[in-house]
Amino acid sequence: MRLNIALLPKNKSQAFVDLSTSFSISSDYTLGNDSHPHITLTQFTVPDDYDIDELWEAVKSHLPTTELSIKLDKFSIFESAEHVWVSLLIKPDPVCNNLREQLFYFLKERGITCSSTSLEKYDPHLTLARKAKLSLLDQVKTRNEVHEEDTFLLSLGKSDEIGQFVEVIKRSDNNDKSIKKKKPQIQ
């Protein structure tokens, strides 16, 4: 089972979904019904019969905090051979980086290998969309800065092969707020 320990917004999930869907209704990765807004701390794979409840309790007791105030302040574009990924970058935050590092070593001690084995290459971000290059790049270039801030909660969930946080299993406030994609309005 592919899992993701991430930070999920406490109050502004819908605002991030709305921003994601504003880029294009035909992106193959947008936030909403099938993907929760999140900032990944680490992804890993465990057997299907792994004791997730025990792991979650151990993670929460090991980390110094399960709640973090995060500011997202600019757009980021990452281009691969076939796609453009659009994300919001967080303001540099040593607490977020420290959580990632602590999780990395904590899971390693338990025999769990994180999907990203490099601590140096961690780039905390909230992915908004992925789409074919030409159709998305111009939309991003017209936007400059964004100023969003929210409290983010430590969460454990299922992840798919492209890193979408597809199902909340555990959340540090024990409250799974589901979010829905807004239907595009035809004008």
Secondary structure by P-SEA (a helix, b strand, c coil): ccccbbbbbcccaaaaaaaaacccccccccccccccccccccccccccccaaaaaaaaaaaaccccbbbbbbcbbbbbbcccbbbbbbbccccaaaaaaaaaaaaaaaaaccccccccccccccccccccccccccaaaaaaccbbbbbbbbbbbbbbbcccccccccccccccccbbbbbcccccc
